[in-house]
Structures are given as structure tokens and as C-alpha cells.
Amino acid sequence: MSARVPVTRASAPVAAPRLGESRRAGPALFVPGELRHDLAHAHAAVSDAAAPGPPYPAPPGAWLRSPAALGRATAVLLGLVIATDLFACLADLLELDVTGDIADGAGGTGVVDRADRADALYAVAGVSQMVALVATTVVYLCWLWRVRVNAEVFDASRHRMRRGWTIGGWFCPVVNLWFPRRIVADSWDASAPWGARSGHAAVNAWWTLWLVSLLAGRYAYTTSRNAETAAELRDAARVMLFSDAIDIAAAVLAIVVVVRLTGMQERKVFSGELPAPVLG
């Protein structure tokens, strides 16, 4: 993860941890109520009408569960991520301003005080982002697991990855650059109405911005650690500002993906188009 280097210690790369390179990763929701009861009636109605189901039934151990609460919690926490990123952008601007003045030759007690305040705000922003990241990651992965299992119930043939990659794909080096996106895209396809073509525009846009933010954060971290002058710290703060801004956009799109995917599952469940009886 990225680190913020204090303005007053350009030659010392140690700073508070910061959410630069490890981002969220990273969505109308289910109607609350007795979901299993409603699903049982929906499936019975379909059976009575002899409506056709999807060609591949759910694998053993997969059953529908509402992701409504987890979806709402994920969206709220992604909103918290956006708030901490906005706070980090403010800290970036202050850091950029004071390092620019120092690089231009400004000095004196006033500049030192500004540098100290900028460093303190920079550190607080990093801690805030880290807390938001950890909380969001835990809840998001719980939501994604539930959505993936639901998607297997809808159509097990849609999935190119084993279920375990839903979590492991985020933490395995190299493959974490595309496995999570594939998991979400497959769940998106399986949750679409039968026979409908489901585009991945929202998923692709979210994933692209997340990767850009990730790479920008790593570059900013490396630049900060190697900085020895105020001018180099100013350049690092500029890259960090870009990373935080892109991260905000990625978090907004992540909310869109969570809301839309959960909504598609809701509509599909209550349409009664189930491949097999809902298991308790």
C-alpha cells in the first residue's frame, strides 16, 4: 500500500500507511421479508405452469439467499471510501501547495508550520483510507460470495472459475489483475434474464478505473520513498492526488455494479424462473 512521506523529512521515506495501491476493490436491492417462503411459492407456480427452466441446474450445496442487507452495507461502505478519498484529496492539495512553495525557495517559520500541518493531515488521511478499505473489503467479499452462489443457482454453466476464486482471486498475485473481474462478469451474465444479452460496460469501467488507481498509487508510493527534494515530493503528491481522484470514480462505479447486480438477482428470483427447488 502507498505511504505518505512528510514534507519536512524528504530524505526519510518512512510515513503513515496509506490507501494508494490496495483499493476496493471492488451496486435496487432485494425486498426484505420471508424470502424462502416467497421463493417456494414462485417455484411452485412455475412448476404448475410447466415453464421451461435453464439448461443447467444448480450444483450441490448452492441455494438462494438474499444479498439485500450485504448489498446495502457494501454500498454504504463504498460511500465511506469516497468520503475518505475526498479527505485524502484535500490532504494531497495541501501537501502539493507547501512542497511547491518549498521547491520555489520559500522558507521561515510559517512554511515549516504549514509543512507540519500538511504532514499531520496527510497521515490522518492515510489511516482513514486504510480503515475504510478494510471494512469495505470484508463486507464486499461477503456480498460477492453470496451473489456468486445465487448466480450458480440461476445457471451453473455461466461460470468459468471455481467458486473458491471468488475470494482467492483477490489475493493471489498476478491473477488478481483479472480473476475478480471475471467472477463478477460471470455472475452478471448468470443473473441476467434468460436469453437476454448482458453487457459488461459497468463492470469493465469499474475494473479499468480500479486498476488505474492501483497502478497510480504504487507509482506514487515509489516516488515518495525515493524523494530527496521538495520538488520530488511535490511530484509524488501530484500523482497521489490523481490516484485518489481516480479511486473516487472507481468507488462510484463499484456502487453501480453492486446495486445493479443485486437488482438483477432480485428480479430474477421473484420472476419464478428457477432451475430447481430452493433448498432450506
Sequence and secondary structure as in RCSB ss.txt:
>XXXX:A:sequence
MSARVPVTRASAPVAAPRLGESRRAGPALFVPGELRHDLAHAHAAVSDAAAPGPPYPAPPGAWLRSPAALGRATA
VLLGLVIATDLFACLADLLELDVTGDIADGAGGTGVVDRADRADALYAVAGVSQMVALVATTVVYLCWLWRVRVN
AEVFDASRHRMRRGWTIGGWFCPVVNLWFPRRIVADSWDASAPWGARSGHAAVNAWWTLWLVSLLAGRYAYTTSR
NAETAAELRDAARVMLFSDAIDIAAAVLAIVVVVRLTGMQERKVFSGELPAPVLG
>XXXX:A:secstr
 EE   GGGTT     EESSSS          S HHHHHHHHHHHHHHHT    SS   TT      HHHHHHHH
HHHHHHHHHHHHHHHHHHHHHHHHHHHHTT  SHHHHHHHHHHHHHHHHHHHHHHHHHHHHHHHHHHHHHHHHHH
HHHH GGG SS TTHHHHHHHSTTGGGTHHHHHHHHHHHHHS TT     HHHHHHHHHHHHHHHHHHHHHHHHH
H  SHHHHHHHHHHHHHHHHHHHHHHHHHHHHHHHHHHHHHHHHHTT  SS    
